Amino acid sequence: MPDAEPARPRGGNRSLLAAGLAAVGASLCCVGPLVLLALGIGGTWISSLTALEPYRPVFIAVTLVFLFLAFRQLYLVPASCAPGDHCAAPAVRRRQRIAFWVVTVVLIALLAFPWYGTVFFD
């Protein structure tokens, strides 16, 4: 009978990635034109790049759900690692938590861009 592979605990990495993608989708309508202008691409058609604006609340909700799932995995669910596994090292958990908070700050900045973005456009 072959040895069964031990169940690996789910990390918060997938939740962080999903939250990041959702936040990029939520801020695409606002950050997209700014990036195009910064690259030197201009024109009056840039002001019409708001096709994703109606979906912004959905992207924000998805972002917050995935951030909560990542937070839950890192802080609320006890780690179930076998001794000697990579995930059992305290340094790994610490780096994951640092990455979580860095990503959270960046995502909040992306989500709040419509409110402070007027500084760049006016």
C-alpha positions as CSV (number, residue, x, y, z in Angstrom):
1,M,0.0,0.0,0.0
2,P,1.6,3.3,-1.0
3,D,2.0,6.0,1.5
4,A,-0.8,8.6,1.2
5,E,0.5,12.1,0.7
6,P,-0.3,14.2,3.9
7,A,-3.0,16.8,3.5
8,R,-1.4,20.1,2.9
9,P,-3.0,23.0,4.7
10,R,-4.4,25.7,2.5
11,G,-2.5,28.9,2.7
12,G,-3.8,32.4,2.3
13,N,-1.9,32.8,-1.0
14,R,-4.8,31.9,-3.2
15,S,-7.1,34.2,-1.4
16,L,-4.6,37.0,-1.6
17,L,-4.2,36.5,-5.3
18,A,-7.9,36.4,-5.9
19,A,-8.4,39.6,-3.8
20,G,-5.7,41.3,-5.8
21,L,-7.3,40.4,-9.1
22,A,-10.7,41.6,-7.9
23,A,-9.3,44.9,-6.7
24,V,-7.5,45.4,-10.0
25,G,-10.9,44.8,-11.7
26,A,-12.6,47.3,-9.3
27,S,-10.1,50.0,-10.0
28,L,-9.6,49.4,-13.7
29,C,-12.1,52.0,-14.7
30,C,-10.2,54.7,-12.7
31,V,-6.6,53.6,-12.8
32,G,-6.6,52.5,-16.4
33,P,-6.9,56.0,-17.9
34,L,-4.3,57.3,-15.5
35,V,-1.8,54.6,-16.6
36,L,-2.5,55.3,-20.3
37,L,-1.9,59.0,-19.7
38,A,1.3,58.2,-17.9
39,L,2.4,56.1,-20.9
40,G,1.8,59.1,-23.2
41,I,-1.3,57.6,-24.7
42,G,-3.9,60.3,-24.8
43,G,-7.0,61.5,-26.5
44,T,-10.6,62.3,-25.8
45,W,-11.6,58.7,-26.0
46,I,-9.8,58.0,-22.7
47,S,-12.7,59.6,-20.8
48,S,-15.0,56.9,-22.2
49,L,-13.1,54.1,-20.5
50,T,-15.7,53.6,-17.9
51,A,-17.4,50.4,-19.2
52,L,-16.6,48.5,-16.0
53,E,-17.9,51.2,-13.6
54,P,-21.3,49.5,-13.1
55,Y,-19.5,46.3,-11.9
56,R,-17.3,48.2,-9.4
57,P,-19.4,47.3,-6.3
58,V,-19.3,43.6,-7.3
59,F,-15.5,43.7,-7.6
60,I,-15.2,45.5,-4.3
61,A,-17.4,42.9,-2.6
62,V,-15.3,40.0,-4.1
63,T,-12.1,41.7,-3.0
64,L,-13.3,42.1,0.6
65,V,-14.5,38.4,0.7
66,F,-11.2,37.1,-0.5
67,L,-9.3,39.4,1.9
68,F,-11.4,38.0,4.8
69,L,-10.7,34.5,3.7
70,A,-7.0,35.1,3.6
71,F,-7.2,36.8,7.1
72,R,-9.2,33.9,8.4
73,Q,-6.7,31.4,7.1
74,L,-3.7,33.3,8.5
75,Y,-5.1,34.3,11.9
76,L,-8.3,32.4,12.9
77,V,-7.8,28.9,11.6
78,P,-5.0,27.0,13.5
79,A,-2.2,25.8,11.2
80,S,-2.3,22.0,10.8
81,C,1.3,21.2,9.7
82,A,3.3,18.1,10.5
83,P,6.6,18.8,12.3
84,G,9.3,19.3,9.8
85,D,7.0,20.6,7.0
86,H,7.8,23.9,5.4
87,C,4.6,25.4,6.7
88,A,5.4,24.5,10.3
89,A,8.3,27.0,10.5
90,P,7.3,30.2,12.3
91,A,9.3,32.3,9.8
92,V,7.0,31.1,6.9
93,R,3.9,32.1,8.8
94,R,5.4,35.5,9.7
95,R,6.3,36.2,6.0
96,Q,2.8,35.2,4.9
97,R,1.3,37.6,7.4
98,I,3.6,40.5,6.3
99,A,2.7,39.8,2.7
100,F,-1.0,39.8,3.6
101,W,-0.8,43.2,5.2
102,V,1.3,44.7,2.4
103,V,-1.2,43.4,-0.2
104,T,-4.1,44.6,1.9
105,V,-2.7,48.2,2.0
106,V,-2.1,48.1,-1.8
107,L,-5.6,46.8,-2.4
108,I,-7.2,49.4,-0.2
109,A,-5.3,52.1,-2.1
110,L,-6.6,50.7,-5.4
111,L,-10.1,50.5,-4.1
112,A,-10.1,54.0,-2.8
113,F,-8.5,55.5,-5.9
114,P,-11.8,57.1,-7.2
115,W,-11.9,59.3,-4.1
116,Y,-8.3,60.5,-4.1
117,G,-7.6,60.1,-7.8
118,T,-9.1,63.5,-8.6
119,V,-5.9,65.0,-7.3
120,F,-4.1,63.4,-10.3
121,F,-6.7,64.4,-12.9
122,D,-7.5,68.0,-11.9
